[in-house]
Every structure is written in C-alpha cells, then in structure tokens.
Amino acid sequence: MGLLHRTFFLHIILLVVFSIMGGCIPGGNPPEKIEYYTLEYIPPKFERLQRLPCVIGVERFQTAPMYNSLSIVYRESSFMRDSYVYHKWRAKPGDLVTHFLTRDLKASALFKAVSARSGKLSSTHVIQGAVEEFYEKDDRDLWEAVLSVNIILMQENDPDISRSILFQKRYSARSACLRRNPRALAEAMSQSMAEISEMIITDVYKHISRQDRGR
C-alpha cells in the first residue's frame, strides 16, 4: 500500500475515533438539562366554620397507568399521548395530589388533626383516592391543564362497609395555560389542583358534619 493510501486510511481512523470520543472531550456539547416542575398555590381558606373533633387520615393516592411517572404528558389528538423529553414533574401525579390535599386539609383548620396514613396517628376518617387524569391538552386555539381525581371518604373502625363509606365522588378541573410551554402548564395545573382541593375539603366537612348531627 502506498504512502498516500496509508495516510488516507489513517485520517479516516482518526475521524472515527474523535467522533466516538467527542462526548468525553472537554469543550464538547453538554447534555441537555432536564427541568423539573411542581405545583405551587396558596391553600384555600375557609371562614366561619366550626372545627370538627375528628382526625383525618389521607392515604397515598393511586394514579392511572398512563400518567404514573415523572413524565409531563400531553395530548394533541384523540387516542394519542406523548411526553416531553427535557421537562418532568418533580414527583408522580399521585404523590403531588396526596401531598397538596393533605397540606390544604391541615391549613383549613377545620379538623382536629390531619395526617398521612403512613404515620402513627390513628384516625377517625380516611380519604382514599386515585388520580385519573393529569395531562396537558393541546388544541389549536387553547392549551389546558386537565386534572381528574376520584376520592372515597370512609369512617374508621366500622365493621359494616356499607356504613363506613360516607361518600365517593369524582372531581374534574380544566385550567387554561397562559402560554404554550411546560411552566405555563405547571401554573395551570396548580390552579386546577387548588379548585379540586377546595371542593374536596368542602364535601368532606359537609359529610362529616352531617354524620355528627345524625348521631
């Protein structure tokens, strides 16, 4: 093989080696940074309501399979779901909803105590739930944050299951995104969560009050 051919093949080999090692060489393009988002809103306020002498336990909410991850899911057309690559939730939807509902129940000051069911504090009532929808709905003219939650309120220590369940209800909220980006989705999803949280707390208070009056 002539000197010219050997030089040509040496250049090809060096190009391949540098291409493979490009990501390891200082000064190469860094990997894309992943941005993490959470919910953020002021807990709803409840005035002129008497505190109830009950202890509420909140169990960790389940999540529908298609949303049970850190991925921020969006819907652009029927029967299709996709997710962002470099934008994610800080926690899974079930954990986010459980955390903020528990926080809002405590902040309401409507109950003697509120705790997560994993704690040692025994409860008089238990809230179980599931997140059924948690996604960004993209239409041509409007982007929305869609949140749907199904909850059950139960009375503890009642052997009769028909009497222990005080109510079951599905809550849904849609909030418009002010811009078309993941941060605007997080803001809109926070608004949806605030609306649903207020509705849940109102119903929980109403049903426990009704139960107490019936005794």
C-alpha positions as CSV (number, residue, x, y, z in Angstrom):
1,M,0.0,0.0,0.0
2,G,1.4,3.4,-1.0
3,L,2.1,6.2,1.4
4,L,-0.8,8.2,0.1
5,H,-3.3,5.4,0.8
6,R,-1.9,4.7,4.3
7,T,-2.2,8.4,5.1
8,F,-5.8,8.5,3.8
9,F,-6.8,5.5,5.9
10,L,-5.1,6.9,9.0
11,H,-7.2,10.1,8.6
12,I,-10.4,8.1,8.4
13,I,-9.5,6.1,11.6
14,L,-8.7,9.3,13.5
15,L,-12.0,10.9,12.4
16,V,-13.9,7.9,13.6
17,V,-12.1,7.8,17.0
18,F,-12.6,11.5,17.6
19,S,-16.3,11.2,16.7
20,I,-16.8,8.4,19.3
21,M,-14.8,10.3,21.9
22,G,-16.4,13.7,21.2
23,G,-18.7,13.5,24.2
24,C,-15.8,12.8,26.5
25,I,-13.5,15.6,25.3
26,P,-13.6,18.8,27.4
27,G,-15.4,21.5,25.5
28,G,-17.9,19.1,23.9
29,N,-21.6,19.9,23.9
30,P,-23.0,19.2,27.4
31,P,-26.1,17.0,27.7
32,E,-29.5,18.9,27.6
33,K,-30.6,19.9,31.1
34,I,-33.8,18.4,32.4
35,E,-36.2,21.0,34.0
36,Y,-38.4,19.8,36.9
37,Y,-41.7,21.3,37.8
38,T,-44.1,21.1,40.8
39,L,-47.4,22.6,41.9
40,E,-47.5,26.0,43.7
41,Y,-50.5,27.8,45.0
42,I,-52.0,29.3,48.2
43,P,-54.2,26.8,50.2
44,P,-57.9,27.6,50.1
45,K,-59.4,29.5,53.0
46,F,-62.5,28.5,55.0
47,E,-64.1,31.0,57.3
48,R,-66.9,31.0,59.8
49,L,-66.9,27.2,60.1
50,Q,-66.5,25.4,63.4
51,R,-63.7,22.9,63.8
52,L,-64.8,19.3,63.9
53,P,-63.4,16.9,66.6
54,C,-62.1,14.3,64.0
55,V,-58.8,13.1,62.8
56,I,-58.4,12.8,59.0
57,G,-56.0,10.2,57.6
58,V,-55.0,10.6,53.9
59,E,-53.8,7.5,52.1
60,R,-51.4,7.8,49.2
61,F,-53.3,8.3,46.0
62,Q,-53.1,5.8,43.1
63,T,-52.5,7.0,39.6
64,A,-53.9,5.9,36.2
65,P,-51.2,3.8,34.4
66,M,-50.7,6.3,31.6
67,Y,-49.8,9.1,34.0
68,N,-48.0,7.1,36.7
69,S,-44.5,8.6,36.0
70,L,-42.5,11.8,36.2
71,S,-43.2,12.5,32.6
72,I,-45.2,15.5,31.6
73,V,-47.9,14.0,29.4
74,Y,-49.6,16.0,26.7
75,R,-52.5,15.2,24.2
76,E,-52.6,16.6,20.8
77,S,-55.2,14.3,19.3
78,S,-57.7,11.6,20.2
79,F,-56.2,8.2,21.3
80,M,-52.7,9.6,21.4
81,R,-50.5,10.6,24.4
82,D,-46.9,11.9,24.3
83,S,-44.5,13.4,26.8
84,Y,-41.7,16.0,27.0
85,V,-38.1,14.7,27.0
86,Y,-36.4,17.5,28.9
87,H,-39.3,18.6,31.2
88,K,-40.6,16.5,34.0
89,W,-42.6,16.6,37.2
90,R,-40.6,16.6,40.5
91,A,-42.9,13.8,41.8
92,K,-45.5,11.5,40.3
93,P,-49.1,12.9,40.0
94,G,-50.5,10.7,42.8
95,D,-47.8,11.9,45.2
96,L,-48.3,15.5,44.2
97,V,-52.1,15.4,44.7
98,T,-51.7,13.5,48.0
99,H,-49.2,16.0,49.3
100,F,-51.1,19.1,48.4
101,L,-54.5,17.8,49.5
102,T,-53.0,16.8,52.9
103,R,-51.4,20.2,53.2
104,D,-54.6,22.0,52.4
105,L,-56.6,19.9,54.8
106,K,-54.2,20.9,57.6
107,A,-54.2,24.6,56.6
108,S,-58.0,24.7,56.6
109,A,-58.1,24.3,60.4
110,L,-61.4,22.5,60.0
111,F,-60.4,19.3,61.7
112,K,-58.7,18.3,64.9
113,A,-55.8,16.8,63.1
114,V,-54.8,15.6,59.6
115,S,-52.0,13.1,58.9
116,A,-50.7,10.8,56.2
117,R,-51.8,7.2,56.8
118,S,-48.2,6.0,57.0
119,G,-47.9,7.9,60.3
120,K,-48.6,6.5,63.7
121,L,-51.6,8.9,64.5
122,S,-54.8,6.9,64.5
123,S,-57.7,8.5,62.5
124,T,-61.5,8.7,62.8
125,H,-61.9,9.1,59.0
126,V,-59.8,8.1,56.0
127,I,-59.6,9.6,52.5
128,Q,-58.6,7.3,49.7
129,G,-58.2,8.4,46.1
130,A,-56.9,8.0,42.6
131,V,-55.7,10.5,40.0
132,E,-57.5,9.6,36.8
133,E,-56.3,12.4,34.6
134,F,-53.2,14.6,34.8
135,Y,-52.1,16.0,31.5
136,E,-51.7,18.9,29.1
137,K,-54.5,19.1,26.4
138,D,-53.3,20.8,23.3
139,D,-55.9,22.2,20.9
140,R,-55.3,24.7,18.1
141,D,-56.7,27.6,20.0
142,L,-56.2,26.6,23.6
143,W,-53.9,24.6,25.8
144,E,-55.3,23.4,29.1
145,A,-54.2,21.6,32.3
146,V,-56.6,18.6,32.8
147,L,-56.9,17.1,36.3
148,S,-59.4,14.5,37.5
149,V,-59.5,12.9,40.9
150,N,-61.7,10.2,42.4
151,I,-62.0,10.0,46.2
152,I,-63.7,8.0,48.9
153,L,-64.3,9.2,52.4
154,M,-64.6,6.4,55.0
155,Q,-65.2,6.2,58.7
156,E,-62.7,4.1,60.6
157,N,-63.5,1.2,62.8
158,D,-66.9,0.4,61.4
159,P,-67.3,-3.3,60.6
160,D,-70.3,-2.5,58.3
161,I,-68.7,-1.5,55.0
162,S,-72.0,0.0,53.7
163,R,-72.0,2.4,56.7
164,S,-68.3,3.1,56.7
165,I,-68.3,4.7,53.2
166,L,-69.6,8.2,53.7
167,F,-69.3,9.2,50.0
168,Q,-67.5,8.7,46.8
169,K,-67.1,11.4,44.1
170,R,-65.1,12.3,41.0
171,Y,-63.7,15.8,40.7
172,S,-62.5,17.4,37.5
173,A,-61.0,20.8,36.6
174,R,-59.5,22.3,33.5
175,S,-57.4,25.5,33.6
176,A,-56.2,27.4,30.6
177,C,-52.4,27.7,30.0
178,L,-51.4,31.4,29.6
179,R,-48.5,30.4,27.4
180,R,-47.6,27.3,25.4
181,N,-44.8,25.8,27.5
182,P,-44.3,23.4,30.5
183,R,-44.0,26.2,33.0
184,A,-47.4,27.6,32.0
185,L,-48.8,24.1,32.3
186,A,-47.4,23.8,35.9
187,E,-49.2,27.1,36.7
188,A,-52.5,26.0,35.1
189,M,-52.3,22.5,36.9
190,S,-51.7,24.3,40.2
191,Q,-54.9,26.2,39.6
192,S,-56.8,23.0,38.8
193,M,-55.5,21.4,41.9
194,A,-56.5,24.4,44.0
195,E,-60.0,24.2,42.7
196,I,-60.4,20.5,43.3
197,S,-58.8,20.7,46.7
198,E,-61.3,23.3,47.8
199,M,-64.2,21.2,46.5
200,I,-62.9,18.0,48.3
201,I,-62.4,19.7,51.6
202,T,-65.8,21.3,51.4
203,D,-67.5,18.0,50.8
204,V,-65.5,16.2,53.4
205,Y,-66.5,18.8,56.0
206,K,-70.1,18.7,54.9
207,H,-70.5,14.9,55.1
208,I,-68.7,14.5,58.5
209,S,-70.9,17.4,59.9
210,R,-74.0,15.6,58.7
211,Q,-72.8,12.4,60.2
212,D,-72.2,14.1,63.6
213,R,-75.7,15.7,63.5
214,G,-77.3,12.3,62.8
215,R,-75.9,10.7,65.9
